Amino acid sequence: MPAPGDVTDPLYSSMEAAGYRIDGALGEGGMGTVYRATQLSLERVVALKVLTASTCWQPQVDRI
């Protein structure tokens, strides 16, 4: 799990490019990690779930 503000982690720069700032990790499980983040366009707090690579390729996982 990346540390909050760890700009060396590629997850942080890719999420900022998508319009979100990751503020910290909330939890980690078998499918991925949930982060507390800020949606920059609306300045609102959101939860982002980032799936592990192996989870993304399972056909029974719904992706949006």
N, CA, C and O atoms as a Tripos MOL2 file, in Angstrom:
@<TRIPOS>MOLECULE
protein
  256   255    64     0     0
PROTEIN
NO_CHARGES

@<TRIPOS>ATOM
      1 N           0.8550   -1.1760    0.0000 N.3       1 MET1
      2 CA          0.0000    0.0000    0.0000 C.3       1 MET1
      3 C           0.8990    1.2360    0.0000 C.2       1 MET1
      4 O           1.7660    1.3620    0.8650 O.2       1 MET1
      5 N           0.7080    2.1480   -0.9530 N.am      2 PRO2
      6 CA          1.5310    3.3510   -0.9380 C.3       2 PRO2
      7 C           1.1990    4.2470    0.2390 C.2       2 PRO2
      8 O           0.0600    4.2950    0.7040 O.2       2 PRO2
      9 N           2.1960    4.9440    0.7020 N.am      3 ALA3
     10 CA          1.9870    5.8870    1.8020 C.3       3 ALA3
     11 C           1.3460    7.1540    1.2720 C.2       3 ALA3
     12 O           1.6170    7.5410    0.1350 O.2       3 ALA3
     13 N           0.4960    7.8220    2.0650 N.am      4 PRO4
     14 CA         -0.1220    9.0600    1.6050 C.3       4 PRO4
     15 C           0.9270   10.0650    1.1500 C.2       4 PRO4
     16 O           1.9130   10.3160    1.8430 O.2       4 PRO4
     17 N           0.6950   10.6300   -0.0220 N.am      5 GLY5
     18 CA          1.5990   11.6290   -0.5540 C.3       5 GLY5
     19 C           2.8710   11.0790   -1.1700 C.2       5 GLY5
     20 O           3.7760   11.8480   -1.4960 O.2       5 GLY5
     21 N           2.9640    9.7550   -1.3390 N.am      6 ASP6
     22 CA          4.1470    9.1390   -1.9380 C.3       6 ASP6
     23 C           4.1210    9.3790   -3.4370 C.2       6 ASP6
     24 O           3.5700    8.5740   -4.1890 O.2       6 ASP6
     25 N           4.7090   10.4750   -3.8720 N.am      7 VAL7
     26 CA          4.6500   10.8540   -5.2750 C.3       7 VAL7
     27 C           5.4930    9.9480   -6.1620 C.2       7 VAL7
     28 O           5.4080   10.0460   -7.3860 O.2       7 VAL7
     29 N           6.3080    9.0650   -5.5780 N.am      8 THR8
     30 CA          7.0760    8.1280   -6.3830 C.3       8 THR8
     31 C           6.2230    6.9450   -6.8330 C.2       8 THR8
     32 O           6.6080    6.2330   -7.7600 O.2       8 THR8
     33 N           5.0830    6.7240   -6.2010 N.am      9 ASP9
     34 CA          4.2010    5.6260   -6.5860 C.3       9 ASP9
     35 C           3.4030    6.0430   -7.8200 C.2       9 ASP9
     36 O           2.7500    7.0870   -7.7870 O.2       9 ASP9
     37 N           3.4290    5.2730   -8.9010 N.am     10 PRO10
     38 CA          2.7170    5.6500  -10.1290 C.3      10 PRO10
     39 C           1.2000    5.7700   -9.9580 C.2      10 PRO10
     40 O           0.5420    6.4520  -10.7450 O.2      10 PRO10
     41 N           0.6430    5.1150   -8.9400 N.am     11 LEU11
     42 CA         -0.7990    5.2200   -8.6940 C.3      11 LEU11
     43 C          -1.1920    6.6690   -8.4270 C.2      11 LEU11
     44 O          -2.2260    7.1330   -8.9060 O.2      11 LEU11
     45 N          -0.3750    7.3760   -7.6700 N.am     12 TYR12
     46 CA         -0.7150    8.7510   -7.3120 C.3      12 TYR12
     47 C          -0.7460    9.6570   -8.5320 C.2      12 TYR12
     48 O          -1.6820   10.4410   -8.6870 O.2      12 TYR12
     49 N           0.2380    9.5710   -9.3900 N.am     13 SER13
     50 CA          0.2510   10.4490  -10.5630 C.3      13 SER13
     51 C          -0.8490   10.0860  -11.5460 C.2      13 SER13
     52 O          -1.4210   10.9750  -12.1770 O.2      13 SER13
     53 N          -1.1610    8.7950  -11.6930 N.am     14 SER14
     54 CA         -2.2270    8.4160  -12.6190 C.3      14 SER14
     55 C          -3.5930    8.8400  -12.0940 C.2      14 SER14
     56 O          -4.4580    9.2210  -12.8830 O.2      14 SER14
     57 N          -3.8060    8.7850  -10.7940 N.am     15 MET15
     58 CA         -5.0830    9.2180  -10.2250 C.3      15 MET15
     59 C          -5.2280   10.7360  -10.3070 C.2      15 MET15
     60 O          -6.3270   11.2330  -10.5530 O.2      15 MET15
     61 N          -4.1550   11.4700  -10.1070 N.am     16 GLU16
     62 CA         -4.2250   12.9310  -10.2450 C.3      16 GLU16
     63 C          -4.5380   13.3040  -11.6780 C.2      16 GLU16
     64 O          -5.2900   14.2500  -11.9170 O.2      16 GLU16
     65 N          -3.9810   12.5850  -12.6380 N.am     17 ALA17
     66 CA         -4.2780   12.8400  -14.0460 C.3      17 ALA17
     67 C          -5.7560   12.5670  -14.3480 C.2      17 ALA17
     68 O          -6.3360   13.1860  -15.2400 O.2      17 ALA17
     69 N          -6.3610   11.6380  -13.6000 N.am     18 ALA18
     70 CA         -7.7790   11.3160  -13.7870 C.3      18 ALA18
     71 C          -8.6920   12.2320  -12.9790 C.2      18 ALA18
     72 O          -9.9140   12.1060  -13.0560 O.2      18 ALA18
     73 N          -8.1160   13.1540  -12.2050 N.am     19 GLY19
     74 CA         -8.9220   14.1180  -11.4710 C.3      19 GLY19
     75 C          -9.1380   13.8110   -9.9980 C.2      19 GLY19
     76 O         -10.0420   14.3730   -9.3780 O.2      19 GLY19
     77 N          -8.3270   12.9300   -9.4280 N.am     20 TYR20
     78 CA         -8.4610   12.5600   -8.0190 C.3      20 TYR20
     79 C          -7.1200   12.7110   -7.3140 C.2      20 TYR20
     80 O          -6.0720   12.4550   -7.9070 O.2      20 TYR20
     81 N          -7.1490   13.1210   -6.0660 N.am     21 ARG21
     82 CA         -5.9570   13.1610   -5.2270 C.3      21 ARG21
     83 C          -6.1410   12.1230   -4.1280 C.2      21 ARG21
     84 O          -7.1070   12.1970   -3.3680 O.2      21 ARG21
     85 N          -5.2450   11.1730   -4.0330 N.am     22 ILE22
     86 CA         -5.3290   10.1440   -3.0010 C.3      22 ILE22
     87 C          -4.8120   10.7280   -1.7000 C.2      22 ILE22
     88 O          -3.6900   11.2290   -1.6270 O.2      22 ILE22
     89 N          -5.6640   10.6540   -0.6560 N.am     23 ASP23
     90 CA         -5.3290   11.2280    0.6400 C.3      23 ASP23
     91 C          -4.8140   10.1830    1.6250 C.2      23 ASP23
     92 O          -4.1920   10.5370    2.6270 O.2      23 ASP23
     93 N          -5.0600    8.9160    1.3590 N.am     24 GLY24
     94 CA         -4.5710    7.8620    2.2430 C.3      24 GLY24
     95 C          -5.3270    6.5700    2.0260 C.2      24 GLY24
     96 O          -6.4050    6.5590    1.4300 O.2      24 GLY24
     97 N          -4.7620    5.4890    2.5080 N.am     25 ALA25
     98 CA         -5.3940    4.1810    2.3840 C.3      25 ALA25
     99 C          -6.3810    3.9690    3.5230 C.2      25 ALA25
    100 O          -6.1130    4.3370    4.6670 O.2      25 ALA25
    101 N          -7.5220    3.3750    3.1990 N.am     26 LEU26
    102 CA         -8.5310    3.0470    4.2080 C.3      26 LEU26
    103 C          -8.4840    1.5760    4.5890 C.2      26 LEU26
    104 O          -8.7250    1.2180    5.7420 O.2      26 LEU26
    105 N          -8.1730    0.7260    3.6170 N.am     27 GLY27
    106 CA         -8.1400   -0.7010    3.9050 C.3      27 GLY27
    107 C          -7.6720   -1.4960    2.7060 C.2      27 GLY27
    108 O          -7.6420   -1.0030    1.5780 O.2      27 GLY27
    109 N          -7.3060   -2.7360    2.9770 N.am     28 GLU28
    110 CA         -6.7840   -3.6030    1.9360 C.3      28 GLU28
    111 C          -7.3740   -4.9860    2.1190 C.2      28 GLU28
    112 O          -7.5010   -5.4730    3.2420 O.2      28 GLU28
    113 N          -7.7340   -5.6220    1.0060 N.am     29 GLY29
    114 CA         -8.3130   -6.9490    1.0790 C.3      29 GLY29
    115 C          -7.8840   -7.8000   -0.0900 C.2      29 GLY29
    116 O          -6.9380   -7.4620   -0.8010 O.2      29 GLY29
    117 N          -8.5720   -8.8990   -0.2890 N.am     30 GLY30
    118 CA         -8.2160   -9.8360   -1.3340 C.3      30 GLY30
    119 C          -8.4150   -9.3220   -2.7450 C.2      30 GLY30
    120 O          -7.7310   -9.7630   -3.6680 O.2      30 GLY30
    121 N          -9.3450   -8.3920   -2.9230 N.am     31 MET31
    122 CA         -9.6190   -7.8740   -4.2670 C.3      31 MET31
    123 C          -8.8510   -6.6020   -4.5930 C.2      31 MET31
    124 O          -8.6840   -6.2770   -5.7690 O.2      31 MET31
    125 N          -8.3840   -5.8810   -3.5980 N.am     32 GLY32
    126 CA         -7.6680   -4.6430   -3.8650 C.3      32 GLY32
    127 C          -7.5550   -3.7770   -2.6260 C.2      32 GLY32
    128 O          -7.6570   -4.2570   -1.4970 O.2      32 GLY32
    129 N          -7.3420   -2.4780   -2.8640 N.am     33 THR33
    130 CA         -7.1540   -1.5090   -1.7940 C.3      33 THR33
    131 C          -8.1550   -0.3780   -1.9620 C.2      33 THR33
    132 O          -8.4180    0.0650   -3.0790 O.2      33 THR33
    133 N          -8.7140    0.0900   -0.8470 N.am     34 VAL34
    134 CA         -9.6450    1.2220   -0.8610 C.3      34 VAL34
    135 C          -8.9100    2.4350   -0.2980 C.2      34 VAL34
    136 O          -8.2820    2.3740    0.7590 O.2      34 VAL34
    137 N          -9.0100    3.5380   -1.0390 N.am     35 TYR35
    138 CA         -8.3390    4.7740   -0.6570 C.3      35 TYR35
    139 C          -9.3470    5.8790   -0.3860 C.2      35 TYR35
    140 O         -10.4020    5.9410   -1.0170 O.2      35 TYR35
    141 N          -9.0140    6.7450    0.5550 N.am     36 ARG36
    142 CA         -9.7450    7.9970    0.7470 C.3      36 ARG36
    143 C          -9.1130    8.9590   -0.2410 C.2      36 ARG36
    144 O          -7.8910    9.0990   -0.2810 O.2      36 ARG36
    145 N          -9.9490    9.6310   -1.0480 N.am     37 ALA37
    146 CA         -9.4330   10.5270   -2.0760 C.3      37 ALA37
    147 C         -10.3230   11.7560   -2.1740 C.2      37 ALA37
    148 O         -11.4140   11.7990   -1.6050 O.2      37 ALA37
    149 N          -9.8460   12.7420   -2.8980 N.am     38 THR38
    150 CA        -10.6190   13.9500   -3.1670 C.3      38 THR38
    151 C         -10.8350   14.0460   -4.6650 C.2      38 THR38
    152 O          -9.8820   13.9960   -5.4420 O.2      38 THR38
    153 N         -12.0920   14.1840   -5.0690 N.am     39 GLN39
    154 CA        -12.4110   14.4400   -6.4730 C.3      39 GLN39
    155 C         -12.1440   15.9200   -6.7050 C.2      39 GLN39
    156 O         -12.8730   16.7740   -6.2020 O.2      39 GLN39
    157 N         -11.1020   16.2190   -7.4620 N.am     40 LEU40
    158 CA        -10.6090   17.5840   -7.5690 C.3      40 LEU40
    159 C         -11.5990   18.5410   -8.2200 C.2      40 LEU40
    160 O         -11.6690   19.7070   -7.8290 O.2      40 LEU40
    161 N         -12.3620   18.0790   -9.1970 N.am     41 SER41
    162 CA        -13.2920   18.9710   -9.8960 C.3      41 SER41
    163 C         -14.4180   19.4690   -8.9980 C.2      41 SER41
    164 O         -14.9280   20.5710   -9.1960 O.2      41 SER41
    165 N         -14.8110   18.6590   -8.0090 N.am     42 LEU42
    166 CA        -15.9110   19.0330   -7.1150 C.3      42 LEU42
    167 C         -15.4450   19.2760   -5.6830 C.2      42 LEU42
    168 O         -16.2430   19.6680   -4.8310 O.2      42 LEU42
    169 N         -14.1530   19.0440   -5.4090 N.am     43 GLU43
    170 CA        -13.6060   19.1830   -4.0590 C.3      43 GLU43
    171 C         -14.4300   18.3990   -3.0320 C.2      43 GLU43
    172 O         -14.7730   18.9140   -1.9680 O.2      43 GLU43
    173 N         -14.7390   17.1380   -3.3750 N.am     44 ARG44
    174 CA        -15.4850   16.2950   -2.4360 C.3      44 ARG44
    175 C         -14.6930   15.0430   -2.1230 C.2      44 ARG44
    176 O         -13.9190   14.5590   -2.9480 O.2      44 ARG44
    177 N         -14.8920   14.5280   -0.9280 N.am     45 VAL45
    178 CA        -14.2090   13.3180   -0.4780 C.3      45 VAL45
    179 C         -14.9320   12.1030   -1.0440 C.2      45 VAL45
    180 O         -16.1590   12.0160   -0.9940 O.2      45 VAL45
    181 N         -14.1600   11.1740   -1.5790 N.am     46 VAL46
    182 CA        -14.7090    9.9430   -2.1570 C.3      46 VAL46
    183 C         -13.8600    8.7610   -1.7060 C.2      46 VAL46
    184 O         -12.7750    8.9380   -1.1510 O.2      46 VAL46
    185 N         -14.3610    7.5670   -1.9480 N.am     47 ALA47
    186 CA        -13.5920    6.3440   -1.7410 C.3      47 ALA47
    187 C         -13.2900    5.7580   -3.1150 C.2      47 ALA47
    188 O         -14.1800    5.6400   -3.9580 O.2      47 ALA47
    189 N         -12.0340    5.3940   -3.3330 N.am     48 LEU48
    190 CA        -11.6150    4.7600   -4.5830 C.3      48 LEU48
    191 C         -11.1470    3.3530   -4.2840 C.2      48 LEU48
    192 O         -10.3060    3.1450   -3.4090 O.2      48 LEU48
    193 N         -11.6890    2.3860   -5.0080 N.am     49 LYS49
    194 CA        -11.2280    1.0110   -4.8500 C.3      49 LYS49
    195 C         -10.3750    0.6710   -6.0620 C.2      49 LYS49
    196 O         -10.8340    0.7440   -7.2020 O.2      49 LYS49
    197 N          -9.1400    0.3010   -5.8040 N.am     50 VAL50
    198 CA         -8.2080   -0.0800   -6.8540 C.3      50 VAL50
    199 C          -8.0390   -1.5900   -6.7850 C.2      50 VAL50
    200 O          -7.5260   -2.1230   -5.8010 O.2      50 VAL50
    201 N          -8.4750   -2.2760   -7.8400 N.am     51 LEU51
    202 CA         -8.4170   -3.7320   -7.8720 C.3      51 LEU51
    203 C          -7.0140   -4.2150   -8.1830 C.2      51 LEU51
    204 O          -6.2550   -3.5440   -8.8830 O.2      51 LEU51
    205 N          -6.6740   -5.3810   -7.6590 N.am     52 THR52
    206 CA         -5.3920   -5.9940   -8.0000 C.3      52 THR52
    207 C          -5.4340   -6.4500   -9.4510 C.2      52 THR52
    208 O          -6.5140   -6.6670  -10.0010 O.2      52 THR52
    209 N          -4.2830   -6.5960  -10.0680 N.am     53 ALA53
    210 CA         -4.2160   -7.0180  -11.4680 C.3      53 ALA53
    211 C          -4.8960   -8.3770  -11.6660 C.2      53 ALA53
    212 O          -5.5860   -8.5810  -12.6660 O.2      53 ALA53
    213 N          -4.7100   -9.2920  -10.7400 N.am     54 SER54
    214 CA         -5.3100  -10.6240  -10.8970 C.3      54 SER54
    215 C          -6.8320  -10.5670  -10.8000 C.2      54 SER54
    216 O          -7.5190  -11.3380  -11.4700 O.2      54 SER54
    217 N          -7.3640   -9.6770   -9.9850 N.am     55 THR55
    218 CA         -8.8180   -9.5320   -9.8530 C.3      55 THR55
    219 C          -9.4260   -8.9680  -11.1280 C.2      55 THR55
    220 O         -10.5260   -9.3620  -11.5160 O.2      55 THR55
    221 N          -8.7320   -8.0590  -11.7770 N.am     56 CYS56
    222 CA         -9.2590   -7.4010  -12.9840 C.3      56 CYS56
    223 C          -9.5180   -8.3810  -14.1170 C.2      56 CYS56
    224 O         -10.3730   -8.1260  -14.9650 O.2      56 CYS56
    225 N          -8.8110   -9.4770  -14.1480 N.am     57 TRP57
    226 CA         -8.9490  -10.4250  -15.2480 C.3      57 TRP57
    227 C          -9.9030  -11.5750  -14.9570 C.2      57 TRP57
    228 O         -10.0390  -12.4860  -15.7730 O.2      57 TRP57
    229 N         -10.5650  -11.5440  -13.8020 N.am     58 GLN58
    230 CA        -11.5300  -12.5860  -13.4870 C.3      58 GLN58
    231 C         -12.8530  -12.2360  -14.1780 C.2      58 GLN58
    232 O         -13.3630  -11.1300  -13.9970 O.2      58 GLN58
    233 N         -13.4120  -13.1570  -14.9610 N.am     59 PRO59
    234 CA        -14.6210  -12.8460  -15.7340 C.3      59 PRO59
    235 C         -15.8510  -12.5320  -14.8720 C.2      59 PRO59
    236 O         -16.7610  -11.8520  -15.3480 O.2      59 PRO59
    237 N         -15.9060  -13.0020  -13.6270 N.am     60 GLN60
    238 CA        -17.0800  -12.7750  -12.8010 C.3      60 GLN60
    239 C         -17.0420  -11.4160  -12.1000 C.2      60 GLN60
    240 O         -18.0000  -11.0710  -11.4090 O.2      60 GLN60
    241 N         -15.9770  -10.6380  -12.2520 N.am     61 VAL61
    242 CA        -15.8630   -9.3370  -11.6010 C.3      61 VAL61
    243 C         -16.4940   -8.2670  -12.4850 C.2      61 VAL61
    244 O         -16.1090   -8.1070  -13.6430 O.2      61 VAL61
    245 N         -17.4620   -7.5370  -11.9400 N.am     62 ASP62
    246 CA        -18.0910   -6.4330  -12.6700 C.3      62 ASP62
    247 C         -17.1700   -5.2330  -12.6380 C.2      62 ASP62
    248 O         -16.6720   -4.8460  -11.5810 O.2      62 ASP62
    249 N         -16.9450   -4.6400  -13.8090 N.am     63 ARG63
    250 CA        -16.0950   -3.4580  -13.9070 C.3      63 ARG63
    251 C         -16.9330   -2.3130  -14.4580 C.2      63 ARG63
    252 O         -17.7460   -2.4880  -15.3660 O.2      63 ARG63
    253 N         -16.7090   -1.1270  -13.8790 N.am     64 ILE64
    254 CA        -17.3940    0.0580  -14.4040 C.3      64 ILE64
    255 C         -16.3730    1.0870  -14.8240 C.2      64 ILE64
    256 O         -16.7390    2.1630  -15.2950 O.2      64 ILE64
@<TRIPOS>BOND
     1     1     2 1
     2     2     3 1
     3     3     4 2
     4     3     5 am
     5     5     6 1
     6     6     7 1
     7     7     8 2
     8     7     9 am
     9     9    10 1
    10    10    11 1
    11    11    12 2
    12    11    13 am
    13    13    14 1
    14    14    15 1
    15    15    16 2
    16    15    17 am
    17    17    18 1
    18    18    19 1
    19    19    20 2
    20    19    21 am
    21    21    22 1
    22    22    23 1
    23    23    24 2
    24    23    25 am
    25    25    26 1
    26    26    27 1
    27    27    28 2
    28    27    29 am
    29    29    30 1
    30    30    31 1
    31    31    32 2
    32    31    33 am
    33    33    34 1
    34    34    35 1
    35    35    36 2
    36    35    37 am
    37    37    38 1
    38    38    39 1
    39    39    40 2
    40    39    41 am
    41    41    42 1
    42    42    43 1
    43    43    44 2
    44    43    45 am
    45    45    46 1
    46    46    47 1
    47    47    48 2
    48    47    49 am
    49    49    50 1
    50    50    51 1
    51    51    52 2
    52    51    53 am
    53    53    54 1
    54    54    55 1
    55    55    56 2
    56    55    57 am
    57    57    58 1
    58    58    59 1
    59    59    60 2
    60    59    61 am
    61    61    62 1
    62    62    63 1
    63    63    64 2
    64    63    65 am
    65    65    66 1
    66    66    67 1
    67    67    68 2
    68    67    69 am
    69    69    70 1
    70    70    71 1
    71    71    72 2
    72    71    73 am
    73    73    74 1
    74    74    75 1
    75    75    76 2
    76    75    77 am
    77    77    78 1
    78    78    79 1
    79    79    80 2
    80    79    81 am
    81    81    82 1
    82    82    83 1
    83    83    84 2
    84    83    85 am
    85    85    86 1
    86    86    87 1
    87    87    88 2
    88    87    89 am
    89    89    90 1
    90    90    91 1
    91    91    92 2
    92    91    93 am
    93    93    94 1
    94    94    95 1
    95    95    96 2
    96    95    97 am
    97    97    98 1
    98    98    99 1
    99    99   100 2
   100    99   101 am
   101   101   102 1
   102   102   103 1
   103   103   104 2
   104   103   105 am
   105   105   106 1
   106   106   107 1
   107   107   108 2
   108   107   109 am
   109   109   110 1
   110   110   111 1
   111   111   112 2
   112   111   113 am
   113   113   114 1
   114   114   115 1
   115   115   116 2
   116   115   117 am
   117   117   118 1
   118   118   119 1
   119   119   120 2
   120   119   121 am
   121   121   122 1
   122   122   123 1
   123   123   124 2
   124   123   125 am
   125   125   126 1
   126   126   127 1
   127   127   128 2
   128   127   129 am
   129   129   130 1
   130   130   131 1
   131   131   132 2
   132   131   133 am
   133   133   134 1
   134   134   135 1
   135   135   136 2
   136   135   137 am
   137   137   138 1
   138   138   139 1
   139   139   140 2
   140   139   141 am
   141   141   142 1
   142   142   143 1
   143   143   144 2
   144   143   145 am
   145   145   146 1
   146   146   147 1
   147   147   148 2
   148   147   149 am
   149   149   150 1
   150   150   151 1
   151   151   152 2
   152   151   153 am
   153   153   154 1
   154   154   155 1
   155   155   156 2
   156   155   157 am
   157   157   158 1
   158   158   159 1
   159   159   160 2
   160   159   161 am
   161   161   162 1
   162   162   163 1
   163   163   164 2
   164   163   165 am
   165   165   166 1
   166   166   167 1
   167   167   168 2
   168   167   169 am
   169   169   170 1
   170   170   171 1
   171   171   172 2
   172   171   173 am
   173   173   174 1
   174   174   175 1
   175   175   176 2
   176   175   177 am
   177   177   178 1
   178   178   179 1
   179   179   180 2
   180   179   181 am
   181   181   182 1
   182   182   183 1
   183   183   184 2
   184   183   185 am
   185   185   186 1
   186   186   187 1
   187   187   188 2
   188   187   189 am
   189   189   190 1
   190   190   191 1
   191   191   192 2
   192   191   193 am
   193   193   194 1
   194   194   195 1
   195   195   196 2
   196   195   197 am
   197   197   198 1
   198   198   199 1
   199   199   200 2
   200   199   201 am
   201   201   202 1
   202   202   203 1
   203   203   204 2
   204   203   205 am
   205   205   206 1
   206   206   207 1
   207   207   208 2
   208   207   209 am
   209   209   210 1
   210   210   211 1
   211   211   212 2
   212   211   213 am
   213   213   214 1
   214   214   215 1
   215   215   216 2
   216   215   217 am
   217   217   218 1
   218   218   219 1
   219   219   220 2
   220   219   221 am
   221   221   222 1
   222   222   223 1
   223   223   224 2
   224   223   225 am
   225   225   226 1
   226   226   227 1
   227   227   228 2
   228   227   229 am
   229   229   230 1
   230   230   231 1
   231   231   232 2
   232   231   233 am
   233   233   234 1
   234   234   235 1
   235   235   236 2
   236   235   237 am
   237   237   238 1
   238   238   239 1
   239   239   240 2
   240   239   241 am
   241   241   242 1
   242   242   243 1
   243   243   244 2
   244   243   245 am
   245   245   246 1
   246   246   247 1
   247   247   248 2
   248   247   249 am
   249   249   250 1
   250   250   251 1
   251   251   252 2
   252   251   253 am
   253   253   254 1
   254   254   255 1
   255   255   256 2
@<TRIPOS>SUBSTRUCTURE
     1 MET1         2 RESIDUE 1 A MET
     2 PRO2         6 RESIDUE 1 A PRO
     3 ALA3        10 RESIDUE 1 A ALA
     4 PRO4        14 RESIDUE 1 A PRO
     5 GLY5        18 RESIDUE 1 A GLY
     6 ASP6        22 RESIDUE 1 A ASP
     7 VAL7        26 RESIDUE 1 A VAL
     8 THR8        30 RESIDUE 1 A THR
     9 ASP9        34 RESIDUE 1 A ASP
    10 PRO10       38 RESIDUE 1 A PRO
    11 LEU11       42 RESIDUE 1 A LEU
    12 TYR12       46 RESIDUE 1 A TYR
    13 SER13       50 RESIDUE 1 A SER
    14 SER14       54 RESIDUE 1 A SER
    15 MET15       58 RESIDUE 1 A MET
    16 GLU16       62 RESIDUE 1 A GLU
    17 ALA17       66 RESIDUE 1 A ALA
    18 ALA18       70 RESIDUE 1 A ALA
    19 GLY19       74 RESIDUE 1 A GLY
    20 TYR20       78 RESIDUE 1 A TYR
    21 ARG21       82 RESIDUE 1 A ARG
    22 ILE22       86 RESIDUE 1 A ILE
    23 ASP23       90 RESIDUE 1 A ASP
    24 GLY24       94 RESIDUE 1 A GLY
    25 ALA25       98 RESIDUE 1 A ALA
    26 LEU26      102 RESIDUE 1 A LEU
    27 GLY27      106 RESIDUE 1 A GLY
    28 GLU28      110 RESIDUE 1 A GLU
    29 GLY29      114 RESIDUE 1 A GLY
    30 GLY30      118 RESIDUE 1 A GLY
    31 MET31      122 RESIDUE 1 A MET
    32 GLY32      126 RESIDUE 1 A GLY
    33 THR33      130 RESIDUE 1 A THR
    34 VAL34      134 RESIDUE 1 A VAL
    35 TYR35      138 RESIDUE 1 A TYR
    36 ARG36      142 RESIDUE 1 A ARG
    37 ALA37      146 RESIDUE 1 A ALA
    38 THR38      150 RESIDUE 1 A THR
    39 GLN39      154 RESIDUE 1 A GLN
    40 LEU40      158 RESIDUE 1 A LEU
    41 SER41      162 RESIDUE 1 A SER
    42 LEU42      166 RESIDUE 1 A LEU
    43 GLU43      170 RESIDUE 1 A GLU
    44 ARG44      174 RESIDUE 1 A ARG
    45 VAL45      178 RESIDUE 1 A VAL
    46 VAL46      182 RESIDUE 1 A VAL
    47 ALA47      186 RESIDUE 1 A ALA
    48 LEU48      190 RESIDUE 1 A LEU
    49 LYS49      194 RESIDUE 1 A LYS
    50 VAL50      198 RESIDUE 1 A VAL
    51 LEU51      202 RESIDUE 1 A LEU
    52 THR52      206 RESIDUE 1 A THR
    53 ALA53      210 RESIDUE 1 A ALA
    54 SER54      214 RESIDUE 1 A SER
    55 THR55      218 RESIDUE 1 A THR
    56 CYS56      222 RESIDUE 1 A CYS
    57 TRP57      226 RESIDUE 1 A TRP
    58 GLN58      230 RESIDUE 1 A GLN
    59 PRO59      234 RESIDUE 1 A PRO
    60 GLN60      238 RESIDUE 1 A GLN
    61 VAL61      242 RESIDUE 1 A VAL
    62 ASP62      246 RESIDUE 1 A ASP
    63 ARG63      250 RESIDUE 1 A ARG
    64 ILE64      254 RESIDUE 1 A ILE
